[in-house]
Amino acid sequence: MEQIGLWAGFILTLMVFSYILGDNILYRLAVYVFVGLAAGYIAVVTWDSVIWPWVSGTVLNPASGLPGIVTGLIPLLLGLGLLLKTSPRFGRAGHISLAFIIGVGTAVALVGAITGTLLPLAASSSGAVSINRVNGTLLVIGVVCTLVYFQYLARRLPDGRTQRRPHIQALALVGQGVIVVTLGALYAAAILTSLTIFSERVGFILARIGGG
C-alpha cells in the first residue's frame, strides 16, 4: 500500500505539473481528484470537529437548559438559511443569514485591518526612520505613495471627466511603481518556491520508490 501511495502521488504530481504545457485532461483530472478529496475531508472534519460537538454540547445536552438550547439553535438556523439560498422558492429565507455573515465579516475585517495592518505598519515605518534614516525615509515614502494610489478622490472637469490633482497623481504613480516591484518580487519568490517544492517532492518520491 505504501508503494501504491508513492506511485499515485508521483503520477498526480506530474499530472499537475503538466499544466506548464497548457490546459489538458491530465491536469483537470488531478484537480478534480484533489478538489473531491479536499471537499470530502473538510465535510468529515467539519461534522466531527465542529457541528456534532456543538450540537451535543448545547442542543442535546440536558444540563445546558433553555438558554443553551437557544444558543445552540441559532448557528444551526443560520446555516439552514444559507442552505435554503440554493432553492429558488425558499431562497429569501437565507437573506438574514447572509446579512449576518456579511455584517460580522465586515466588522472583523475592519478591526483586523486597523489593528493588524495599519497600526503595525505605522509603528514599523516610524521605527525604521529612527533606526536608519535613509532606508526608513524610503520606506515611509513607499508606504505613503502606495496608500495614495488606492484613494479615489478626484475633481470633476467641465467635460464630465474626473482627474486627480497633479501632486496626487505623481504620488500615485510612485505608489504604482512600488506595487509593481513588490508583486514582481513576490511572483518570482512564488515561482522559486514552487520549483523547489516540486523538485524536493519528486526527489523524495523517486528515492522512496527506488529504496523500496
PyMOL commands that set and color helices and strands:
alter all, ss='L'
color gray80, all
select helices_A, chain A and resi 2-21+25-57+62-84+91-131+133-149+166-211
alter helices_A, ss='H'
color red, helices_A
select strands_A, chain A and resi 155-156+162-163
alter strands_A, ss='S'
color yellow, strands_A
deselect
rebuild
show_as cartoon
